[in-house]
């Protein structure tokens, strides 16, 4: 099972990007599916996520600007980022916590995609 993230890039402040993360392989049960980010010199932090009951959680600073969505049929999670700010610059990682066929419960991380917002 792998997580493949895409959609990062360089954008001016106020612009938009849409990140995608596809979970390949057999994951019959996904409990958590979301996005974290890590800026240089800082700890990895939660940006947005679906939790086990299907509800969402967002970092306060992205509320109203970012929207997380998912396509269960494709094991894909998206992050629409609008009104981007320079402080959103970071490597964005997708995260899946679920039950992997043949392996059991796992906490999976994608490879990261760079988002750079210029002022």
Secondary structure, DSSP 8 states (H G I E B T S, - for coil): -EEEEE--EEEETT--EEEEEEEES--SEEEEEEEEEE-TTS--EEEEEE-TTS-EEE-GGGTTTEEEEEEGGGTEEEEEE-S--GGG-EEEEEEEEEEETTTEEEEEE---EEEEEE-
